[in-house]
Amino acid sequence: MTDDLLQLIIDALKDLKEAVLAPPHAPQGDTELIIGAVNVTAAGTPVHGPSMDMPKGRTTTVRMRRHAGSPTGYVAVTSPGAEHTLTRIELKDNDSVNGIEVSNWNLLWFDGASLPTGGVFFELFGNR
């Protein structure tokens, strides 16, 4: 193998490594949608949303995916809030809540009750 070919392979692998290990970023374009997900596997144990900065002017939609059985999902802006009826939003299968304004998704907390095997999944959408 020639030195030039070997260097080309090394450079390509470095580029690939940087692309795979690069942290997620929030797109800045007007037409791009930011998407994330959260899985709650233990009822009564609130889970942080993923760390994703939300640019000014974007709101968040949270949707609870469809599940077997009748699980209940909760969304709140504090960990204790996810456990209390007055400070959380309750979601059932395919329900969503729109217009949440947070600077980062890690400010959101998720919990659930009557969880099926594998937990309850939430999808997050950053809308413009």
C-alpha positions, 0 to 999 in steps of 0.5 A, a space after each residue: 500500500 502506498 503512503 498516499 493511499 494510506 494517508 487518504 484512508 487515515 484522513 477518511 477515518 478521522 473525518 468519519 470518527 468526527 462525524 459519528 462522535 460530534 454532539 447533536 446540534 440544533 439546525 438553524 434553518 427555517 424549514 428544519 425540524 429538530 427531533 428527539 426521543 425519551 424512554 421512561 422504563 420505571 414508573 415514579 422515576 422521572 427522566 430528563 429530556 435529552 440535552 438539545 438547545 432550542 433556538 429562540 423562536 422555536 417551541 417544542 411539541 411532545 407526543 406520547 407514542 402508541 403502546 400496548 395496554 393503557 399507559 399514562 405519560 407525564 411531562 413537567 418542567 421539574 423532576 418533582 413536578 413530574 410526580 404531582 398531579 397539579 404540576 404535570 401534563 398527562 398524556 395517553 397514547 398518541 396525545 401531544 402537547 404543543 407550544 412548550 417554550 424551553 431553552 433546552 430539552 433537558 429542562 423537561 422531565 418525563 414519567 409514566 404509570 402502568 408502563 408496558 414492557 420496554 417502557 413509555 416512549 415520548 417524541 420531541 419536536 422542535 418547531 418553528 
